[in-house]
Amino acid sequence: MTRVRYGGPQDPHPRRHALLVDGDVENRQRLYDALTAHGVRVSTAPSGEVALQLLTCERPEIVLMAESLGDISAENLLERIRACNDAIPVLLLCGDRTPEHAALVGRVQACLPRALSATLVVAEVDLWLGAPAAAAPACQSGTVLLVDDEERLRNLVQEFLELNGFPVETAGSGEEALRKIERAAPRAVVLDIRMPGMDGVLALKKLRVAHPHLPVIIVTHADDEKTRDEAMALGVRCYLTKPLNFTSLKDALASTKSPTSSSNGSNSSG
């Protein structure tokens, strides 16, 4: 899809202009401050009707909109935004999960938890301002096993993935992950490297005995060459460093396929 670019012939660069729609003034201020500090021009709207007026007269390049607005439903606002500009990326700021998510998850470019740090929201906006708009992946079948000892990050990543259509099971250690994999093999594993007890590389070596083809995505603070080489030698699908790029994780998971039952069969030697 070709994106619409606004600006006259004297403007050699794409406009970095975001429309932020949120009835919560504190969240508007939090994201406004972060985006403007990053060089993004931001127009803010406390309601859907104001947002539609700004969309028409100011023509931003991206929309961030809260899931709950006082005057209009998110689904209705999204339809009207698409009627004005069907190429514009729309990022949905979600609170508690509701049935409305299922209707929206495939129609917006990303669903972002409201608790997501401003830094990660800015990173997501950067990605969409610099890339063609594309549909978000459809809901995926199968469960993702998320393994990380940092509870806050684990909960945040779980919420992000579930908002974007991926059922998630979590584990706080390598030992717990291996127990859960043996009960029911997931479609993919998102695995931290640095954890107390069994580290991620050792956990990866052990799960490869019985599940040699299970897709594994590494996420870690440790971006050293030795760790990367060890992980790649064990057949990891993707190696991501923290702070985590949520879109990269989502794209990596969207490309995975559940292992066949034959691939998951137990190895008699292990």
C-alpha positions as CSV (number, residue, x, y, z in Angstrom):
1,M,0.0,0.0,0.0
2,T,1.4,3.4,-0.9
3,R,1.2,5.9,1.9
4,V,-0.1,9.4,1.4
5,R,2.5,12.0,1.9
6,Y,1.6,15.5,2.7
7,G,3.8,18.6,2.3
8,G,4.8,20.9,-0.6
9,P,7.8,20.7,-2.9
10,Q,9.9,22.7,-0.4
11,D,9.5,19.9,2.2
12,P,12.2,17.3,1.4
13,H,11.4,15.1,4.4
14,P,8.2,13.3,5.4
15,R,6.2,15.2,8.0
16,R,6.4,13.6,11.5
17,H,3.0,14.5,12.7
18,A,0.9,12.4,15.0
19,L,-2.7,12.7,16.2
20,L,-3.2,11.6,19.8
21,V,-6.8,10.9,20.9
22,D,-7.3,10.2,24.6
23,G,-9.8,11.5,27.1
24,D,-7.3,11.0,29.9
25,V,-5.5,14.3,30.2
26,E,-2.6,12.7,32.2
27,N,-1.9,10.1,29.5
28,R,-2.3,12.7,26.8
29,Q,0.4,14.8,28.5
30,R,2.7,11.8,29.1
31,L,2.7,10.8,25.5
32,Y,2.6,14.3,24.1
33,D,5.8,15.2,26.1
34,A,7.6,12.0,25.0
35,L,6.7,12.4,21.3
36,T,7.4,16.1,21.0
37,A,10.8,15.6,22.8
38,H,11.5,13.0,20.1
39,G,10.8,15.5,17.3
40,V,7.3,14.5,16.4
41,R,4.7,17.2,16.0
42,V,1.6,16.2,18.0
43,S,-2.0,17.3,17.8
44,T,-4.1,16.2,20.7
45,A,-7.9,15.5,20.9
46,P,-9.9,14.6,24.1
47,S,-12.7,13.1,22.0
48,G,-13.5,11.4,18.8
49,E,-15.4,14.3,17.2
50,V,-12.5,16.7,17.8
51,A,-10.1,14.0,16.4
52,L,-12.1,13.8,13.2
53,Q,-11.9,17.6,12.8
54,L,-8.1,17.6,13.3
55,L,-7.7,14.6,10.9
56,T,-9.4,16.6,8.1
57,C,-7.7,20.0,8.6
58,E,-4.2,19.0,9.8
59,R,-3.8,15.6,8.0
60,P,-1.4,13.8,10.4
61,E,0.6,10.8,9.4
62,I,-0.3,8.5,12.3
63,V,-3.1,8.2,14.8
64,L,-2.8,7.0,18.4
65,M,-6.3,6.5,19.9
66,A,-7.6,5.3,23.2
67,E,-9.9,2.4,23.3
68,S,-12.4,4.2,25.5
69,L,-13.7,7.6,24.5
70,G,-16.7,9.4,26.0
71,D,-18.5,10.4,22.8
72,I,-17.8,7.6,20.3
73,S,-16.8,3.9,20.3
74,A,-13.3,3.0,19.2
75,E,-14.8,0.9,16.4
76,N,-16.9,3.7,15.1
77,L,-14.0,6.2,15.3
78,L,-11.8,3.8,13.4
79,E,-14.4,3.4,10.6
80,R,-14.6,7.2,10.2
81,I,-10.8,7.6,10.3
82,R,-10.5,5.0,7.5
83,A,-13.2,6.8,5.5
84,C,-11.1,10.0,5.7
85,N,-7.7,8.2,5.0
86,D,-7.6,4.5,4.6
87,A,-3.8,4.4,4.5
88,I,-3.0,6.1,7.8
89,P,-1.6,3.8,10.5
90,V,-3.7,3.6,13.7
91,L,-2.3,2.5,17.0
92,L,-4.8,1.5,19.7
93,L,-4.1,2.4,23.3
94,C,-5.8,-0.4,25.3
95,G,-6.7,-0.7,28.9
96,D,-8.3,-3.8,30.4
97,R,-9.1,-6.4,27.7
98,T,-12.6,-6.3,26.4
99,P,-14.6,-8.1,23.7
100,E,-14.1,-5.0,21.5
101,H,-10.4,-6.0,21.1
102,A,-11.4,-9.0,18.9
103,A,-13.2,-6.6,16.5
104,L,-10.3,-4.2,16.3
105,V,-7.1,-6.2,16.5
106,G,-7.0,-7.1,12.8
107,R,-7.9,-3.6,11.7
108,V,-5.4,-1.5,13.5
109,Q,-1.6,-1.6,13.0
110,A,-0.9,-2.4,16.7
111,C,-2.6,-2.6,20.1
112,L,-0.4,-1.0,22.8
113,P,-1.1,-1.5,26.5
114,R,-1.8,1.8,28.2
115,A,0.9,0.9,30.8
116,L,3.5,0.7,28.0
117,S,6.4,3.1,28.7
118,A,6.5,6.3,26.7
119,T,9.8,5.2,25.3
120,L,8.4,2.1,23.7
121,V,5.4,4.0,22.4
122,V,7.7,6.5,20.7
123,A,9.7,3.6,19.2
124,E,6.4,2.1,17.8
125,V,5.5,5.5,16.3
126,D,8.9,5.7,14.7
127,L,8.5,2.4,13.0
128,W,5.2,3.4,11.4
129,L,6.3,6.9,10.4
130,G,9.1,5.4,8.5
131,A,7.4,2.3,6.9
132,P,4.4,1.7,4.7
133,A,1.2,1.0,6.6
134,A,0.2,-2.6,6.8
135,A,-2.5,-4.7,8.3
136,A,-1.8,-6.3,11.7
137,P,-1.6,-10.0,11.7
138,A,-4.8,-12.0,12.2
139,C,-5.3,-13.9,15.4
140,Q,-2.9,-16.8,15.7
141,S,-3.7,-20.3,16.8
142,G,-1.7,-22.0,19.5
143,T,-0.1,-20.7,22.6
144,V,3.1,-18.7,23.0
145,L,5.2,-19.6,26.1
146,L,6.8,-16.4,27.5
147,V,9.8,-17.1,29.8
148,D,11.3,-14.2,31.8
149,D,12.1,-13.7,35.5
150,E,11.2,-10.0,35.4
151,E,7.5,-10.1,36.4
152,R,6.7,-6.5,35.3
153,L,8.1,-7.0,31.9
154,R,6.6,-10.4,31.6
155,N,3.1,-9.1,32.4
156,L,3.5,-6.2,30.0
157,V,4.7,-8.4,27.1
158,Q,1.9,-10.8,27.8
159,E,-0.7,-8.1,27.7
160,F,0.7,-6.7,24.4
161,L,0.8,-10.1,22.7
162,E,-2.7,-11.0,23.9
163,L,-4.1,-7.7,22.7
164,N,-2.6,-8.6,19.3
165,G,-4.2,-12.0,19.1
166,F,-1.6,-14.4,20.6
167,P,-2.7,-16.6,23.5
168,V,0.2,-16.6,26.1
169,E,1.4,-18.9,28.9
170,T,4.1,-17.6,31.1
171,A,7.0,-19.0,33.1
172,G,9.3,-17.2,35.5
173,S,12.3,-19.6,35.2
174,G,13.9,-22.1,32.8
175,E,12.9,-24.9,35.1
176,E,9.2,-23.9,35.1
177,A,9.3,-23.4,31.3
178,L,10.5,-27.0,30.7
179,R,7.8,-28.4,32.9
180,K,5.1,-26.4,31.0
181,I,6.6,-27.4,27.6
182,E,6.4,-31.1,28.5
183,R,2.7,-30.8,29.5
184,A,1.7,-29.1,26.2
185,A,4.1,-27.9,23.6
186,P,3.4,-24.3,22.6
187,R,3.5,-22.9,19.1
188,A,6.6,-20.9,20.0
189,V,8.8,-19.9,23.0
190,V,9.9,-16.4,23.8
191,L,13.0,-17.0,26.1
192,D,15.0,-14.6,28.2
193,I,18.7,-15.5,28.6
194,R,19.7,-14.1,32.0
195,M,17.6,-15.7,34.7
196,P,18.3,-17.0,38.2
197,G,18.8,-20.8,38.3
198,M,18.8,-22.3,34.9
199,D,19.8,-19.7,32.4
200,G,18.2,-19.4,29.0
201,V,20.9,-21.1,26.9
202,L,20.8,-24.2,29.2
203,A,17.0,-24.2,29.1
204,L,17.2,-24.0,25.3
205,K,19.7,-26.9,25.1
206,K,17.4,-29.1,27.2
207,L,14.2,-28.3,25.3
208,R,15.9,-29.1,22.0
209,V,16.3,-32.7,23.1
210,A,12.6,-33.4,23.0
211,H,11.5,-30.5,20.8
212,P,14.1,-29.9,18.1
213,H,11.9,-27.9,15.8
214,L,10.0,-25.8,18.3
215,P,10.4,-22.1,17.3
216,V,12.3,-20.1,19.9
217,I,12.8,-16.4,20.0
218,I,15.5,-15.1,22.3
219,V,15.1,-11.7,24.2
220,T,17.9,-10.5,26.4
221,H,20.0,-7.7,27.7
222,A,23.1,-9.7,26.8
223,D,24.0,-8.9,23.3
224,D,27.4,-10.5,23.4
225,E,28.7,-12.5,20.4
226,K,29.3,-15.8,22.3
227,T,25.7,-15.9,23.6
228,R,24.3,-15.0,20.2
229,D,26.4,-17.8,18.6
230,E,25.4,-20.4,21.1
231,A,21.7,-19.5,20.7
232,M,21.9,-19.5,16.9
233,A,23.7,-22.8,16.9
234,L,20.7,-24.2,18.8
235,G,18.4,-23.1,16.1
236,V,16.7,-20.0,17.6
237,R,14.4,-18.2,15.1
238,C,15.2,-14.7,16.2
239,Y,17.5,-12.9,18.7
240,L,16.1,-9.6,20.1
241,T,17.8,-7.3,22.7
242,K,16.1,-5.3,25.4
243,P,14.6,-2.8,25.6
244,L,12.3,-4.9,23.6
245,N,11.0,-3.8,20.2
246,F,7.4,-5.0,20.5
247,T,6.7,-4.8,16.8
248,S,9.7,-7.0,16.0
249,L,8.5,-9.6,18.5
250,K,5.0,-9.5,17.1
251,D,6.3,-9.9,13.5
252,A,8.6,-12.8,14.5
253,L,5.8,-14.6,16.2
254,A,3.4,-14.0,13.3
255,S,5.8,-15.8,11.0
256,T,6.0,-19.0,13.2
257,K,4.1,-22.1,12.5
258,S,3.2,-24.7,15.2
259,P,5.6,-27.7,15.1
260,T,4.1,-30.9,13.8
261,S,3.3,-33.6,16.2
262,S,6.1,-35.7,14.9
263,S,8.6,-32.8,15.5
264,N,7.4,-32.7,19.1
265,G,7.8,-36.4,19.9
266,S,9.9,-37.3,22.9
267,N,13.5,-38.4,22.3
268,S,14.2,-41.7,23.9
269,S,17.7,-40.6,24.8
270,G,16.5,-37.6,26.8
